[in-house]
Amino acid sequence: MLHRILFKLFHIEESIDRNVVEIKNKSKDIDGLQAEQERHDEALERVRASQARSRNSVMQMEKKIKKADKSLEAKVCFIDYTTRACNLYVVQASGFGSG
């Protein structure tokens, strides 16, 4: 009976040793993957910041363009063919006024 218990203990110890080695290997793999994930996360944050700056720049340009469009829409040039001059009128809600 003692022989059987020792035999089982030997196999349990062998199994534990194999599991310890496997755990150490998996731990090394996980450490490498975590470092890789950190690098990717940092790259993602840099790209997000760059995208935010680009989006902000585009929005500012769009505002400038809209402002320029509004100022152009408010002015209409009528060509006087007798004098070949451009008479500039400002468009108002009630009609045309000289400007």
C-alpha positions in Angstrom: 0.0 0.0 0.0 2.8 2.4 0.9 4.4 1.6 -2.5 1.2 2.6 -4.3 1.0 5.9 -2.5 4.6 6.7 -3.2 4.0 5.8 -6.9 1.0 8.2 -7.0 3.0 11.0 -5.3 5.8 10.5 -7.8 3.5 11.0 -10.7 1.8 14.0 -9.1 5.2 15.6 -8.5 6.1 14.9 -12.2 2.8 16.5 -13.3 3.4 19.5 -11.1 6.9 20.0 -12.5 5.6 19.8 -16.1 2.9 22.3 -15.2 5.4 24.7 -13.6 7.5 24.7 -16.8 4.5 25.2 -18.9 3.3 28.1 -16.7 6.7 29.8 -16.9 6.7 29.5 -20.7 3.2 30.9 -21.0 4.2 33.7 -18.6 7.1 34.7 -20.9 4.7 34.6 -23.9 2.2 36.8 -22.0 5.0 39.3 -21.1 6.0 39.6 -24.7 2.4 40.1 -25.8 1.8 42.7 -23.2 4.8 44.7 -24.3 3.6 44.4 -27.9 0.1 45.6 -26.9 1.6 48.6 -25.1 3.5 49.6 -28.3 0.4 49.3 -30.3 -1.6 51.3 -27.8 1.0 54.1 -27.9 0.9 54.1 -31.7 -2.9 54.2 -31.6 -2.9 57.2 -29.2 -0.4 59.0 -31.5 -2.7 58.3 -34.5 -5.8 59.5 -32.6 -4.0 62.7 -31.6 -2.9 63.3 -35.2 -6.5 62.6 -36.5 -7.9 65.1 -33.9 -5.4 67.8 -35.0 -6.3 67.1 -38.7 -10.0 67.2 -38.0 -9.6 70.5 -36.1 -7.6 72.0 -39.0 -10.3 70.9 -41.5 -13.0 72.4 -39.4 -11.2 75.7 -39.2 -10.7 75.8 -43.0 -14.3 74.9 -43.5 -15.3 77.9 -41.3 -13.0 80.2 -43.3 -14.5 78.9 -46.6 -18.1 79.4 -45.3 -17.3 82.9 -44.1 -15.7 83.7 -47.5 -18.7 82.3 -49.3 -21.1 84.3 -47.3 -19.2 87.5 -47.9 -19.2 86.7 -51.7 -22.9 85.9 -51.7 -23.6 89.2 -50.2 -21.9 91.0 -53.0 -23.1 90.9 -56.6 -21.2 92.5 -59.5 -23.2 93.9 -62.4 -21.2 94.9 -65.5 -22.2 98.2 -67.1 -21.6 97.5 -70.8 -21.5 101.2 -71.6 -18.6 102.0 -69.3 -17.3 98.4 -69.1 -17.1 98.8 -65.3 -18.2 96.5 -62.6 -20.8 98.1 -60.4 -20.8 96.3 -57.0 -24.1 95.9 -55.2 -24.7 94.5 -51.8 -27.5 92.0 -51.7 -29.9 92.8 -48.9 -33.0 91.1 -47.7 -35.3 93.8 -49.3 -33.4 93.8 -52.6 -30.3 95.5 -54.0 -28.6 98.5 -52.5 -25.5 100.3 -53.9 -22.3 99.6 -52.2 
